[in-house]
Amino acid sequence: MNLQELYNVVYYNPYLQAAVIFMGFFILSKLFVFISQNIILKITKKTKTKVDDLIVKSTNKPISLLLVFVGIHLAVIPLGLSEKISWAIRNIASSFIVVIITYIIIVVLDILIDSWGKGWAEKTRSRVDDQIIVLIHRFSRILFAILAFLFILDMWGIKIGPLLASLGIAGIAIAFAMQNTLGNIFGGISMILDKTIKVGDVIQIDDKTTGTVLDIGLRSTRIRTFNNEVVIIPNGQLANSKVDNYAPPDPSARVVVPFSVAYGSNVDKVKKVVLKEIDKIKGLKKGKDAEPFVRFIEMSDSSLNFKAYFWMEDYMERWRAKDEANTLIYDALNKNKISIPFPQMDVHLKKR
């Protein structure tokens, strides 16, 4: 049998046509797997990134299966089956094609998100970025799964307009029911993206809660106070609060120590005595912009009020330094016979 006769046999036999189409796509699917594993993968291994390797490994078999179902979809056409049977078989094959394409998209997105998230997570010490990556994974999977489901329904002739309307109403109801939870989640995401605070920072919030940030979760942040108490604050509340962060932009911090002396004291002598004591404080920051100084603030009812200003190298030492400065200043004023006043009121009685 020559080629022309073979062609005529195939051309006039719908079953042979279907078989040839299916076998052609089946062989093509196997050939694709062979090429991707033995040629494309060797090329991608030479690149600096592993993303392309993972994509090739994860998608070669699904793409091979996709080609098989495309072959089934096309092989039904020449069989001349009844319209209903042909429509049903082709829609079944098309449904599987949509599912496989959706799976491939999700797999590729997962690899890209993990690759992007790994580089981002290495720059932070918070766990919230890991939870955000998981959240993005779930959101992308659910989104594409819903889109694929709606596309398949439309393919089978099911009207999706009323379904979309009901899903929208349900989504609004869920959003209202979970507004606090969602507010906390988005608060945590905004903090990590804005880099407002990070693990290890010492912060103070509106209600004067002060402590070290232990962990930034997706819904709440844990702070350990200086009394060794762990305070858990919802991220929504924290994101809307005024936060004093003592850590950035550098670890140094200024300390302000107010003190008073009695009227009649020599102002210049007071400044010299106090500055001499401040120089004894351990951990004092040195430099042109960090020189300690004393300011004469006001003449109040019962005293002359001053403030001593100095910088510490480490903000964690500011509370110890303030205690040390108060002690040194008090002892130095007493030693130099500089009176430290206390509030008093003179009452003059007029005899009638």
C-alpha positions in Angstrom: 0.0 0.0 0.0 1.5 3.3 -1.1 1.2 6.6 0.7 -1.7 7.8 -1.5 -3.7 4.7 -0.7 -2.9 5.0 3.0 -4.0 8.6 2.9 -7.3 7.7 1.2 -8.0 5.0 3.8 -7.4 7.4 6.7 -9.2 10.3 5.0 -12.4 8.3 4.4 -12.3 6.5 7.8 -13.3 8.8 10.7 -12.2 6.4 13.3 -8.7 6.2 11.9 -8.7 10.0 11.7 -9.6 10.2 15.4 -7.0 7.6 16.2 -4.3 9.4 14.2 -5.1 12.8 15.9 -5.1 11.3 19.3 -1.9 9.3 18.8 -0.2 12.3 17.3 -0.9 14.4 20.4 0.0 11.5 22.6 3.4 11.1 21.0 3.8 14.9 21.1 3.2 14.9 24.8 5.8 12.2 25.4 8.2 14.0 23.1 7.6 17.2 25.1 8.5 15.5 28.4 11.7 14.0 26.9 12.8 17.4 25.5 12.0 19.3 28.7 13.8 16.8 30.9 16.8 16.2 28.7 17.4 19.4 26.8 15.5 22.4 28.4 16.4 21.4 32.0 20.1 21.2 31.1 20.0 24.7 29.7 18.2 26.1 32.7 20.7 24.5 35.1 23.4 26.8 33.6 21.5 29.9 34.7 22.2 31.6 38.1 18.6 31.3 39.3 16.8 28.1 40.2 13.4 29.5 39.4 13.5 28.3 35.8 14.6 24.8 36.9 11.7 24.5 39.2 9.2 25.8 36.6 10.4 23.3 34.1 10.4 20.3 36.5 6.9 21.3 37.9 5.2 21.9 34.6 6.5 19.4 32.1 4.1 16.6 33.1 1.0 18.8 33.4 1.7 20.3 30.0 2.1 16.7 28.6 -1.3 15.8 30.1 -2.7 19.0 28.6 -1.6 17.9 25.1 -3.3 14.5 25.6 -6.7 16.2 26.4 -6.3 18.6 23.5 -5.9 15.5 21.4 -9.1 14.0 22.8 -10.9 17.2 22.2 -9.8 17.3 18.5 -10.2 13.6 17.9 -13.9 13.7 18.6 -14.6 16.1 15.7 -14.2 13.6 12.8 -16.2 10.8 14.5 -19.5 12.3 13.4 -21.2 11.5 16.7 -24.6 13.0 17.6 -24.5 16.6 18.6 -25.2 16.0 22.3 -22.6 13.2 22.7 -20.0 15.2 20.8 -20.8 18.3 22.8 -20.5 16.4 26.1 -17.2 14.7 25.3 -15.6 17.9 24.1 -16.8 19.8 27.1 -15.4 17.1 29.4 -12.1 17.4 27.6 -12.2 21.2 27.7 -13.0 21.1 31.4 -9.9 19.0 32.1 -7.9 21.4 29.9 -9.1 24.4 32.0 -8.3 22.6 35.2 -4.8 21.7 34.0 -4.0 25.2 32.7 -5.2 26.6 36.1 -2.9 24.2 37.9 0.0 25.2 35.8 -0.6 28.9 36.5 -0.9 28.3 40.2 2.3 26.2 40.3 4.2 28.9 38.4 2.8 31.6 40.6 3.8 29.6 43.7 7.4 29.3 42.5 7.6 33.0 41.7 6.0 34.1 45.0 8.4 31.8 47.0 11.4 33.2 45.1 10.3 36.8 45.7 9.3 36.1 49.3 12.6 34.4 50.2 14.6 37.5 49.2 12.1 39.7 51.1 12.0 37.6 54.2 15.8 37.6 54.5 15.7 41.3 55.0 13.5 41.1 58.1 13.4 39.3 61.4 9.7 39.3 61.7 7.5 36.2 61.1 4.7 38.4 59.5 6.4 38.3 56.1 6.3 34.5 56.2 2.6 34.6 57.0 2.0 37.2 54.3 3.6 34.9 51.7 1.3 32.0 52.9 -1.6 34.4 52.6 -0.7 35.4 49.1 -0.3 31.7 48.1 -3.8 30.9 49.4 -5.4 34.0 47.8 -3.9 33.3 44.4 -4.9 29.6 44.5 -8.5 30.4 45.6 -8.8 33.3 43.0 -7.7 31.1 40.0 -9.7 28.1 41.3 -12.8 30.3 41.4 -12.1 31.8 38.0 -11.6 28.3 36.5 -14.8 27.0 38.2 -16.8 29.9 36.8 -15.3 29.4 33.3 -16.2 25.7 33.3 -19.8 26.5 34.5 -20.1 29.0 31.6 -18.8 26.4 29.2 -21.5 23.9 30.3 -24.2 26.6 29.7 -24.8 27.5 33.3 -25.6 31.2 33.9 -23.0 32.6 36.3 -24.5 36.1 36.6 -26.9 35.3 39.5 -24.1 33.2 41.1 -21.7 36.2 40.9 -24.3 38.4 42.5 -24.9 36.0 45.4 -21.1 35.6 45.9 -20.8 39.4 46.0 -23.5 39.7 48.7 -21.9 36.9 50.7 -18.5 38.6 50.4 -19.8 41.8 51.8 -21.5 40.0 54.7 -18.3 38.1 55.5 -16.2 41.4 55.2 -18.5 43.1 57.8 -18.4 40.1 60.1 -14.6 39.9 59.9 -13.8 43.6 59.8 -11.8 43.6 63.0 -9.8 40.5 62.0 -9.2 41.9 58.5 -8.2 45.3 60.1 -5.6 43.5 62.2 -4.3 41.5 59.2 -3.9 44.6 57.0 -2.4 46.5 59.9 0.3 43.9 60.3 0.9 43.9 56.5 1.2 47.7 56.5 3.7 47.7 59.4 6.0 45.2 57.7 5.8 47.0 54.4 6.3 50.5 55.9 9.1 49.1 58.2 7.6 51.0 61.1 8.9 48.6 63.7 10.8 45.4 63.7 11.7 42.6 66.2 14.1 43.9 68.8 13.0 47.6 68.7 12.1 49.3 71.9 8.9 51.2 71.4 6.3 53.3 73.4 2.7 53.6 72.2 -0.1 56.0 73.0 -1.1 54.3 76.3 2.5 54.6 77.5 3.2 50.9 77.1 6.9 50.6 76.7 9.0 47.6 75.9 10.9 45.4 73.4 9.1 44.0 70.3 9.2 40.2 70.6 7.2 39.2 67.6 5.1 40.8 64.8 2.4 38.3 63.9 -0.3 38.6 61.2 -3.0 39.7 63.6 -1.1 40.9 66.7 2.3 42.1 68.0 3.9 41.0 71.3 5.8 43.4 73.4 7.8 42.6 76.5 7.7 45.4 79.0 10.6 46.3 81.4 8.6 44.5 84.1 9.0 41.3 82.1 5.3 41.3 81.2 4.2 40.3 77.7 1.6 42.6 76.2 -0.3 41.5 73.1 -1.6 44.4 71.0 -3.8 43.9 67.9 -2.1 45.2 64.8 -5.1 47.3 63.8 -4.7 49.2 67.1 -1.0 49.5 66.8 -1.1 50.7 63.2 -3.4 53.5 64.2 -1.4 54.5 67.3 1.4 57.0 67.7 4.6 54.8 68.1 7.8 56.2 69.6 10.6 53.9 68.3 13.8 54.4 70.2 15.9 52.2 67.8 16.1 53.9 64.4 17.8 55.6 62.7 20.8 54.8 64.9 21.1 53.3 68.4 22.2 56.5 70.1 19.7 58.5 72.2 19.6 61.8 74.1 18.9 61.9 77.8 17.4 65.0 79.5 17.7 65.4 83.2 15.9 68.3 84.9 17.1 69.7 88.2 16.7 72.8 90.4 18.8 74.9 92.7 18.0 77.6 95.2 17.8 81.3 94.4 21.1 83.0 95.0 23.1 80.1 93.5 25.9 81.0 90.9 24.5 79.9 87.6 27.9 79.5 85.9 29.2 77.4 88.8 26.1 75.2 88.6 26.6 74.5 84.9 30.3 73.7 85.4 29.7 71.4 88.3 27.0 69.4 86.5 28.9 69.2 83.2 31.9 67.8 85.1 29.7 65.1 86.6 28.0 64.2 83.3 31.4 63.4 81.8 31.7 60.5 84.4 28.7 58.7 83.0 29.6 55.3 81.4 28.6 54.9 77.7 28.5 58.6 77.0 28.5 59.4 73.3 31.4 61.6 72.1 31.6 63.9 69.1 31.0 67.4 67.9 27.2 67.0 67.7 26.9 65.1 70.9 28.6 67.4 73.4 26.8 67.6 76.8 25.4 70.9 77.8 23.3 72.5 80.6 20.5 75.0 80.0 19.1 77.5 82.5 15.4 77.0 81.8 13.4 79.3 84.1 13.1 81.2 87.3 10.2 79.5 89.0 8.4 80.4 92.2 10.8 78.6 94.5 13.8 77.6 92.4 16.1 78.2 89.4 15.3 75.3 87.0 17.9 73.7 84.8 18.1 70.8 82.3 21.1 68.8 81.5 21.4 67.3 78.0 23.7 64.5 76.9 23.8 61.6 74.4 24.3 57.9 75.0 25.8 55.5 72.5 23.1 52.9 73.1 19.4 53.8 73.6 19.1 50.8 75.9 21.3 52.6 78.4 19.3 55.8 78.6 17.3 54.8 81.7 20.4 53.6 83.6 22.2 56.8 82.5 19.4 59.0 83.8 19.5 57.3 87.2 23.3 57.7 87.3 23.1 61.3 86.2 20.5 62.2 88.9 22.7 60.6 91.5 25.9 62.3 90.4 24.2 65.7 90.1 22.6 65.5 93.5 25.8 64.5 95.2 27.9 67.1 93.4 25.4 69.9 94.3 25.5 68.9 98.0 29.4 68.6 97.9 29.7 72.1 96.4 27.3 73.7 98.9 24.7 74.5 96.2 21.3 74.4 97.8 18.6 72.2 96.4 15.3 73.9 97.1 11.9 72.3 98.0 8.5 73.8 97.3 7.6 76.4 99.9 5.2 79.2 100.5 5.7 82.2 102.7 2.5 83.4 104.4 2.5 87.0 105.9 -0.1 87.7 108.5 -1.1 91.3 108.9 -2.1 92.3 112.4 -5.2 94.6 112.7 
